[in-house]
Amino acid sequence: MSQSDKTRTTVEIHNRSYTIVGDEPAHHVRMVASLVDQQMREIQETNRSLDTTRLAVLTAVNTMNDYLKLKEEYTELLGSIKQKKEQDNND
């Protein structure tokens, strides 16, 4: 996919505008940006002294932590489904 085929979406995160260029539809990019903005605002409410850089890093760390937890849960769920299927096939 060439650069001209990519979607350009301008979003606002933490009172700053960003133009995101990528393969995802604009509505998806806006939803992701909204969630990032929301997470940053929630963190800032409890940590008012954080500058923007530290706030962004803390948001990224929290988001990656949530992602890894979901990935682990997904892997466990797949394992449970596989085990259930094997049990059903042996019955």
N, C-alpha and C positions, 0 to 999 in steps of 0.2 A: 504494500500500500504506500503510495507516494505521499509526500507532505501535503499536497493539494487535496488529497482524498480524505484527509483527517478532519475531524470536527474541531472547530475553535469555539470555546464557550467561555464567556467572561463571567466570573463569580466574585462574590465578596466574602472574604473570610477575615474575621477580626478587624473589621472596618478598613480593609484594604482590598483593592481589586486585583484579580489575577486572571490571566487568560490561559486556559488549560487547552492544550492541543493533544488530541488522542483519537482512539478508535471508538470510544464509547459514545452513545447518543447524548445529546445535550442535557436531556432530563436526568440521566444517570449522573452526569458530572455535577449538575446542580444539587442533586440529592446528597452526593458524597460531600460536596463543599458545605452544605448546610449542616451535615452531621459533624464535620470537623469544626465548624464555627460553634456549634452547640457545645461540643466537648471542651473547646477552649474557654468558652464563657463559664461553664460549670467549674472548671479547674481554677479559673481566675477568681471566681467568687470566694473560694476558700484560701487562695494564695494571692492576695491583692498586690504584693510587692514584686511579683515575678515580672521581668521584662519580657518583651515579645519573643525573643529567641528562646529563653528558658521555658516560657509557656508553650511554644511550639514543640520543643524537644520533649517536654513532659507529656504533651498530648500524643505525640508519636509513640512514646514508650508505653503509655496506657493503651493506645489503640493496638499496638503490636502484641501486648500482653493479652488483650481480649481475643485477638486473632488466633494466637497460639492455643489458648484455652479452648476455643471453638474447634480448632483443627484436631486437638486431642480428643474432644468429645465426639467429633465426627468419626475419627478413626475407631474409637471404642464402639460406637454405634454400628459401624460397618462390620466390625468383628462379631458383635452380638447377632447381627442379621445373618452373617455367614454361618455362625455356630447353630443358630436356629434352623436354617435351611438344611444343614448337615444332619441335625437330629431328626427333622421331618423326613428326610430321605432314608434314614436308617430304620424308621418305624414301619 
